Each structure stands twice: as C-alpha cells, then as structure tokens.
C-alpha cells in the first residue's frame, strides 16, 4: 500500500506595512521602563509647576501692588502651562532614548532586519513618539488646569475655553512638547549615542539659544529668533509675553510662524537622519 503525504503548506508571510511598523514600535515604546518613568515625570512636572506658578502669583499679588497690574494682564492659561519649559527637558531625554537605546542594546539590527528599507522604521518610531508625547502632554495640561483652579479662583480669573488664544496656549503646549521630542529623536538618530545627543539638544535649548539671544551683535539678533526652542516657544506665550520679549531690531515671528520654524528644524534633522541611517551600518 502506498501512502501519499500532502505537501506542507507554508505559513503565509505578510508583507511589511507601515501600519505593522507602527504597531511594533508602539509595543517597544510602551514596554520600555524609561518610557513610563519619563512620561510620568512629565505629568508631575507640568502639574507641580502649574500649582507652584499659581501659588507664587497669588503671593505676589497680595504682597506687591506694582506687580499686581502685570499679573492682571497675564493670561490664565499661562499659569496652567507654566511648566512647559522644564517638561521639554524630560521629553527631550525620552526622544533621544527612543532611538539610541536600540543602538546601545543592538536591537536596532533586528529592527532593520525586519524593515530592510529602514526609513519606515525610523519614521514609525518618530510617529509613535510624537503621538505618545502629545497624548501625555494633553493629560498633563488637563491635570495642570485642575490643580490651578484654586489659585485662579483666588485671583478672580478663569480659563476661557471659548478663546482661541486659550486653545493656542494649552493645545500648543502638547504640540510643542511632542515636536521637541521628535527633534531630539532626530538628533539621537544622527549621533547614535545617548549622552552625546542629550548634551547637544539640551545644550542648544539651555545654553546656546540663551547666549546668542543675549549677545548684542546684529548677526545674533537675526539668527536667535529662528533657533528651535526660541521660535517654537512663541506658540506658548500670551500677548503680554510676546510684546515683552520682542526685540524691535530682530525679526518678529508670530506664534504659528515660530512653530513653523520649529517644524522646519525637525524636517531638516529628521531628513538628514533618514539619509544617514540608510547609508551607514547599524
């Protein structure tokens, strides 16, 4: 008797799609312990500094009549998003570690083996990072508003959610932080070293931009408004702050023009990272 065996059916191999890349990058990002810690710190920093800003504003109003006029002109949303500057330092670290962590462990080789073209993998990481930081920052802003309510009540002011400026200040906070995280991600992809990339981005934000803005030379007056944080940060300033920081001898960017400059920096750096990543060994 002859026994006939049916040929084995090979398991179908699904093609690599950008949707599947996003899914895998989301799994990697949310299962890394550093992600949980940095995002938790972002929320705590935003809420804590919002409460501190509200409390200090109440104290200044009650103790200094001259300051009171300035405080009355402050947009209430500027108290709520008062922690954005320090929160950006946390998301910068997360943005860098999102890519440099894989280079440090060697996991990037597995990533590029699964996605040989490399560009979709890098763009998938950036997209997941942006969405995650944006959502977390939105939660942080909402929590900041809640903890600010007692102080806003003492100041006899409230956040007007019918105002376009309010939505720019609050929504722009989440948008700015998410964009800065991608900028740091792009630098990390170029440098491929955690400490070096973090030093570059934080040094740019805290040192270089501050120094250039303070040097009274025409070339620096022209350049400093177009640096990433200086330009993008205008999205988070109310009208009083914008008029106060504007240098009449320097180019004046509107809030959305400033954010467009920041996006331009991200496109330039991320495009360079894509080009370099495709050409060099993992």
C-alpha positions as CSV (number, residue, x, y, z in Angstrom):
1,X,0.0,0.0,0.0
2,X,1.3,3.4,-1.0
3,X,0.8,6.3,1.4
4,X,0.6,9.7,0.0
5,X,1.5,12.8,2.0
6,X,0.1,16.2,1.2
7,X,2.7,18.8,0.8
8,X,3.1,21.1,3.8
9,X,1.5,24.5,3.4
10,X,4.0,27.2,4.1
11,X,2.9,29.9,6.6
12,X,2.0,33.0,4.7
13,X,4.4,35.8,5.2
14,X,2.6,39.1,5.5
15,X,4.3,42.0,3.8
16,X,5.8,44.8,5.8
17,X,3.4,47.7,6.0
18,X,3.7,51.0,7.7
19,X,0.7,50.1,9.9
20,X,2.5,47.0,11.2
21,X,5.7,49.0,11.8
22,X,3.7,51.5,13.9
23,X,2.2,48.6,15.9
24,X,5.6,47.1,16.6
25,X,7.1,50.5,17.5
26,X,4.2,51.2,19.9
27,X,4.8,47.8,21.6
28,X,8.5,48.6,22.0
29,X,8.0,52.1,23.3
30,X,5.4,51.3,25.9
31,X,7.2,48.2,27.3
32,X,10.4,50.2,28.0
33,X,10.7,51.2,31.6
34,X,12.3,54.5,30.7
35,X,9.2,55.5,28.8
36,X,6.9,55.0,31.8
37,X,9.3,57.0,34.1
38,X,9.8,59.9,31.7
39,X,6.2,60.3,30.8
40,X,5.2,60.1,34.5
41,X,7.8,62.8,35.3
42,X,6.4,65.0,32.5
43,X,2.9,64.9,34.0
44,X,4.2,65.6,37.5
45,X,6.5,68.4,36.4
46,X,3.7,70.1,34.5
47,X,1.1,69.8,37.3
48,X,3.6,70.6,40.0
49,X,4.9,73.8,38.3
50,X,1.4,74.9,37.4
51,X,0.4,74.7,41.1
52,X,3.7,76.5,42.0
53,X,3.1,79.2,39.4
54,X,-0.4,79.8,40.7
55,X,0.6,79.9,44.3
56,X,3.5,82.3,43.7
57,X,1.2,84.5,41.6
58,X,-1.2,84.8,44.5
59,X,1.6,85.6,46.9
60,X,3.0,88.3,44.6
61,X,-0.4,89.9,44.1
62,X,-1.0,90.1,47.8
63,X,2.4,91.5,48.6
64,X,3.4,93.8,45.7
65,X,1.0,96.4,44.3
66,X,3.3,97.3,41.4
67,X,3.4,93.7,40.2
68,X,-0.4,93.4,40.5
69,X,-1.1,95.3,37.3
70,X,1.2,92.9,35.3
71,X,-0.4,89.9,36.9
72,X,-3.9,91.1,36.0
73,X,-2.8,91.2,32.3
74,X,-1.4,87.6,32.4
75,X,-3.5,85.1,30.5
76,X,-4.9,82.5,32.9
77,X,-3.7,79.7,30.5
78,X,-0.1,81.0,31.1
79,X,-0.4,79.8,34.7
80,X,-1.7,76.5,33.6
81,X,1.1,75.7,31.1
82,X,3.8,77.3,33.3
83,X,5.8,74.1,33.5
84,X,6.3,73.6,29.8
85,X,10.0,74.8,29.8
86,X,11.1,72.1,32.3
87,X,8.8,69.5,30.8
88,X,10.5,69.8,27.5
89,X,13.8,68.7,29.1
90,X,12.1,65.4,30.1
91,X,10.6,64.7,26.6
92,X,13.9,65.6,25.0
93,X,15.5,62.8,27.0
94,X,12.7,60.4,26.0
95,X,13.1,61.3,22.4
96,X,16.8,60.6,22.4
97,X,16.5,57.3,24.3
98,X,13.8,56.1,21.9
99,X,16.4,55.6,19.2
100,X,19.7,55.5,21.0
101,X,18.5,52.8,23.3
102,X,18.2,50.4,20.5
103,X,21.7,51.2,19.2
104,X,23.1,50.6,22.7
105,X,21.5,47.2,23.0
106,X,22.0,46.1,19.4
107,X,18.2,45.7,18.9
108,X,18.4,48.2,16.0
109,X,19.9,45.4,13.9
110,X,16.7,43.3,14.4
111,X,14.6,46.3,13.6
112,X,16.3,47.0,10.4
113,X,16.3,43.2,9.5
114,X,12.5,43.3,9.8
115,X,12.3,46.5,7.9
116,X,15.2,46.4,5.4
117,X,14.4,49.8,3.9
118,X,15.0,51.4,7.3
119,X,13.2,54.7,6.6
120,X,9.7,53.3,7.5
121,X,11.2,52.0,10.8
122,X,12.7,55.4,11.7
123,X,9.5,57.3,10.7
124,X,7.4,54.8,12.6
125,X,9.4,55.4,15.7
126,X,9.1,59.2,15.3
127,X,5.3,59.0,14.7
128,X,4.7,56.8,17.7
129,X,6.9,59.0,19.8
130,X,5.0,62.2,18.7
131,X,1.6,60.7,19.3
132,X,2.6,59.3,22.8
133,X,4.2,62.6,24.0
134,X,1.3,64.6,22.6
135,X,-1.3,62.5,24.4
136,X,0.7,62.5,27.6
137,X,1.2,66.3,27.4
138,X,-2.5,66.8,26.8
139,X,-3.2,64.8,30.0
140,X,-0.6,66.9,31.8
141,X,-2.2,70.1,30.7
142,X,-5.7,68.9,31.9
143,X,-4.2,68.0,35.3
144,X,-2.4,71.3,35.5
145,X,-5.7,73.1,34.9
146,X,-7.3,71.2,37.7
147,X,-4.5,71.9,40.2
148,X,-4.5,75.6,39.1
149,X,-8.3,76.1,39.8
150,X,-7.9,77.0,43.5
151,X,-5.3,79.7,42.7
152,X,-7.2,81.0,39.7
153,X,-10.2,81.4,42.0
154,X,-8.2,83.4,44.5
155,X,-7.0,85.7,41.6
156,X,-10.6,86.1,40.4
157,X,-9.8,84.8,36.9
158,X,-10.7,81.7,35.0
159,X,-9.6,79.9,31.8
160,X,-11.9,80.9,28.9
161,X,-12.2,77.8,26.8
162,X,-14.1,79.8,24.2
163,X,-11.0,81.9,23.5
164,X,-8.7,81.0,20.5
165,X,-5.7,82.2,22.5
166,X,-6.5,79.8,25.3
167,X,-6.6,76.8,22.9
168,X,-3.3,78.0,21.4
169,X,-1.6,78.2,24.7
170,X,-3.0,74.9,26.1
171,X,-3.1,72.9,22.9
172,X,0.1,74.4,21.7
173,X,1.8,73.1,24.8
174,X,1.1,69.5,23.9
175,X,2.0,70.2,20.2
176,X,5.3,71.9,21.1
177,X,6.4,69.2,23.6
178,X,5.6,66.4,21.1
179,X,7.5,68.3,18.3
180,X,10.6,68.9,20.5
181,X,10.7,65.2,21.4
182,X,10.9,64.3,17.7
183,X,13.6,66.9,17.2
184,X,15.6,65.2,20.0
185,X,14.8,61.9,18.3
186,X,16.3,63.1,15.1
187,X,19.5,64.2,16.8
188,X,19.7,60.9,18.6
189,X,19.4,59.1,15.2
190,X,22.2,61.1,13.8
191,X,24.5,60.8,16.8
192,X,23.5,57.3,17.9
193,X,24.9,58.0,21.4
194,X,22.5,58.8,24.3
195,X,24.8,61.1,26.4
196,X,26.1,62.9,23.3
197,X,22.6,63.5,21.8
198,X,21.1,64.7,25.1
199,X,24.0,67.0,25.6
200,X,23.6,68.5,22.2
201,X,19.9,69.2,22.4
202,X,19.8,70.4,26.0
203,X,22.9,72.4,25.4
204,X,21.1,74.0,22.4
205,X,18.0,74.8,24.4
206,X,19.5,75.9,27.7
207,X,22.9,77.4,26.7
208,X,23.4,78.2,23.0
209,X,20.0,79.8,22.4
210,X,20.2,81.8,25.7
211,X,23.7,83.0,25.0
212,X,23.1,84.0,21.4
213,X,19.9,85.9,22.4
214,X,21.9,87.9,24.9
215,X,24.8,88.9,22.7
216,X,24.2,92.5,21.2
217,X,25.5,91.7,17.8
218,X,23.4,92.1,14.7
219,X,24.1,88.7,13.3
220,X,22.9,87.0,16.5
221,X,19.9,89.3,16.7
222,X,18.9,88.0,13.3
223,X,19.7,84.3,14.0
224,X,18.4,83.8,17.5
225,X,14.7,84.1,16.8
226,X,14.9,81.2,14.3
227,X,16.5,78.7,16.7
228,X,14.3,75.8,17.6
229,X,13.1,76.5,21.1
230,X,13.1,80.2,20.7
231,X,10.9,80.0,17.7
232,X,8.6,77.2,18.8
233,X,8.3,78.6,22.3
234,X,6.4,81.6,21.0
235,X,3.5,79.3,20.5
236,X,3.2,79.1,24.3
237,X,3.4,82.9,25.1
238,X,0.4,85.1,25.6
239,X,0.1,88.5,24.0
240,X,1.7,90.2,27.0
241,X,4.7,88.0,27.0
242,X,5.1,88.3,23.2
243,X,5.2,92.0,23.4
244,X,7.6,91.9,26.3
245,X,10.2,89.6,24.7
246,X,10.0,91.1,21.2
247,X,13.2,92.9,20.1
248,X,12.4,95.7,17.8
249,X,15.7,95.2,16.0
250,X,15.2,91.5,15.4
251,X,12.7,89.6,13.2
252,X,9.4,89.2,14.9
253,X,7.6,85.8,14.4
254,X,4.0,85.2,15.2
255,X,3.3,82.2,17.4
256,X,2.4,80.0,14.4
257,X,5.3,81.2,12.3
258,X,7.6,80.3,15.2
259,X,6.1,76.8,15.4
260,X,6.6,76.5,11.6
261,X,10.2,77.3,12.1
262,X,10.5,74.6,14.7
263,X,8.8,72.1,12.3
264,X,11.3,73.1,9.7
265,X,14.2,72.2,12.0
266,X,12.5,68.8,12.7
267,X,12.1,68.1,9.0
268,X,15.7,69.1,8.2
269,X,17.2,67.0,11.1
270,X,14.9,64.0,10.5
271,X,15.5,64.0,6.8
272,X,19.2,64.0,7.5
273,X,18.8,61.2,9.9
274,X,16.9,59.2,7.3
275,X,19.6,59.7,4.7
276,X,22.4,58.8,7.1
277,X,20.6,55.8,8.5
278,X,20.1,54.3,5.1
279,X,23.8,54.7,4.1
280,X,25.7,53.5,7.2
281,X,25.9,50.3,9.0
282,X,23.7,49.6,12.0
